[in-house]
Amino acid sequence: MIRISILVIALAGVSGCSKKGDSKPAVVKIDKLGVSLDVPGGVEVGDGIGEQSAMLQGSGIGAMQVEIAKAATPLSEAKSDADMYSPKNLKTEALPDGWTLTFENKGGMGTNYWVDVRRTIDGKNFKCGTTGGDASQATAVLAACKTLRKAG
């Protein structure tokens, strides 16, 4: 019983964790990439698809990936790539160190929401984003990717 109480107390102090339904952003540090970002709700950080990537999962964001990209991708190239998905409501935003691209498309299971953010931080190119079926989670991922910064 004492061990369980200690575990509960220890988990309550973990950075990036919060109560279910808590929409206040928490700072989540991704040690292996040397960055952090602000994400709503409780988030688990795990390995991403590539060696230099991380997957974040939580109720406020669904699933998103942050990775170190090999090279900077021009926005024009990303827009061209998006064309294959017949994008609707395509929006872009210039950032001081990169850009954002969001759009929707119809798939076999309904509407998909795409978020692609590219940033250059501390001399490294980062890709941050998601593809999912929930508009509010896509909005939260976009906001989180805009807060991506060098971990301090």
C-alpha positions as CSV (number, residue, x, y, z in Angstrom):
1,M,0.0,0.0,0.0
2,I,2.8,2.4,0.8
3,R,4.6,1.6,-2.5
4,I,1.4,2.5,-4.4
5,S,1.1,5.8,-2.6
6,I,4.7,6.7,-3.3
7,L,4.1,5.8,-7.0
8,V,1.0,8.0,-7.2
9,I,2.8,10.9,-5.6
10,A,5.8,10.5,-7.9
11,L,3.6,10.4,-11.0
12,A,1.7,13.5,-9.9
13,G,5.0,15.4,-10.1
14,V,6.0,14.3,-13.6
15,S,6.4,17.3,-16.0
16,G,3.8,17.3,-18.8
17,C,1.2,15.3,-16.9
18,S,-2.1,16.7,-15.9
19,K,-5.6,15.7,-15.0
20,K,-7.9,14.3,-17.7
21,G,-9.9,17.1,-19.2
22,D,-7.3,19.7,-18.1
23,S,-6.8,22.0,-21.2
24,K,-4.2,24.2,-19.6
25,P,-1.0,23.7,-21.6
26,A,1.9,21.9,-19.9
27,V,5.6,22.2,-20.9
28,V,6.6,18.9,-22.4
29,K,10.4,18.3,-22.9
30,I,11.6,15.9,-25.6
31,D,15.1,15.2,-24.3
32,K,16.3,13.2,-27.3
33,L,15.6,16.0,-29.7
34,G,16.6,18.8,-27.3
35,V,13.3,20.7,-27.6
36,S,10.2,21.4,-25.6
37,L,6.7,22.6,-26.4
38,D,3.4,23.5,-24.7
39,V,0.8,20.8,-25.0
40,P,-2.8,20.7,-23.5
41,G,-3.8,17.9,-21.2
42,G,-1.8,14.9,-20.1
43,V,0.7,13.7,-22.7
44,E,2.9,10.6,-23.1
45,V,6.1,11.0,-25.0
46,G,7.5,7.9,-26.8
47,D,9.6,7.0,-29.8
48,G,8.5,8.2,-33.2
49,I,8.7,6.6,-36.6
50,G,12.4,7.5,-37.2
51,E,15.5,7.5,-35.0
52,Q,15.4,11.3,-34.6
53,S,11.7,11.6,-33.8
54,A,9.2,11.4,-30.9
55,M,5.5,10.6,-30.8
56,L,3.3,12.5,-28.4
57,Q,-0.1,11.1,-27.4
58,G,-2.8,12.6,-25.3
59,S,-6.5,13.3,-25.1
60,G,-6.0,17.0,-26.2
61,I,-3.9,16.2,-29.2
62,G,-4.6,12.7,-30.2
63,A,-1.2,11.7,-31.6
64,M,1.5,14.0,-33.1
65,Q,5.0,13.6,-34.2
66,V,8.1,15.9,-33.8
67,E,11.2,15.0,-35.7
68,I,14.5,16.4,-36.9
69,A,14.2,16.8,-40.6
70,K,17.2,16.2,-42.9
71,A,16.7,19.5,-44.8
72,A,14.5,22.6,-44.8
73,T,11.4,22.1,-46.9
74,P,10.1,25.1,-48.8
75,L,6.4,25.9,-48.3
76,S,5.9,25.7,-52.0
77,E,7.0,22.0,-52.0
78,A,4.7,21.2,-49.1
79,K,1.8,22.8,-50.9
80,S,2.5,20.8,-54.0
81,D,2.7,17.6,-51.9
82,A,-0.7,18.4,-50.4
83,D,-2.3,18.7,-53.8
84,M,-2.4,14.8,-54.1
85,Y,-4.9,14.8,-51.2
86,S,-7.4,17.3,-52.9
87,P,-7.1,19.7,-50.0
88,K,-9.9,21.9,-48.7
89,N,-9.5,25.0,-46.5
90,L,-5.8,25.0,-47.1
91,K,-4.1,27.7,-44.9
92,T,-0.5,28.7,-44.5
93,E,1.2,31.0,-42.0
94,A,4.8,32.4,-42.1
95,L,6.7,32.0,-38.9
96,P,9.9,33.9,-38.0
97,D,11.8,30.5,-38.3
98,G,9.5,28.5,-40.7
99,W,5.9,28.0,-41.7
100,T,2.6,26.2,-41.0
101,L,0.4,24.4,-43.5
102,T,-3.1,23.1,-42.5
103,F,-5.9,21.6,-44.6
104,E,-8.7,19.1,-44.7
105,N,-9.6,16.3,-47.0
106,K,-12.3,13.6,-47.3
107,G,-11.2,10.0,-46.7
108,G,-12.9,6.7,-46.4
109,M,-13.7,7.3,-42.7
110,G,-14.7,11.0,-43.0
111,T,-12.8,14.3,-42.8
112,N,-9.1,14.2,-42.1
113,Y,-7.3,17.3,-40.6
114,W,-3.7,17.8,-41.6
115,V,-1.1,19.9,-39.7
116,D,2.4,20.3,-41.1
117,V,4.8,22.8,-39.3
118,R,8.4,23.3,-40.2
119,R,10.8,25.2,-37.9
120,T,14.5,25.9,-37.7
121,I,15.6,25.9,-34.1
122,D,19.2,26.2,-33.0
123,G,20.4,25.4,-36.5
124,K,18.3,22.2,-36.9
125,N,15.3,21.7,-39.1
126,F,12.2,20.4,-37.3
127,K,9.0,18.9,-38.6
128,C,6.0,18.9,-36.3
129,G,2.4,17.8,-37.1
130,T,-0.4,15.3,-37.3
131,T,-3.1,13.8,-39.5
132,G,-6.3,12.9,-37.7
133,G,-10.0,12.9,-37.7
134,D,-10.7,15.5,-34.9
135,A,-10.6,19.2,-35.7
136,S,-10.1,20.4,-32.1
137,Q,-7.1,18.1,-31.8
138,A,-5.6,19.4,-35.0
139,T,-6.0,22.9,-33.7
140,A,-4.2,22.0,-30.5
141,V,-1.4,20.3,-32.4
142,L,-0.9,23.4,-34.5
143,A,-0.8,25.6,-31.4
144,A,1.7,23.2,-29.8
145,C,4.0,23.1,-32.8
146,K,4.1,26.9,-32.8
147,T,5.5,26.8,-29.3
148,L,8.3,24.3,-30.2
149,R,11.6,25.7,-28.9
150,K,15.1,24.7,-27.7
151,A,14.8,23.0,-24.3
152,G,16.1,25.2,-21.6
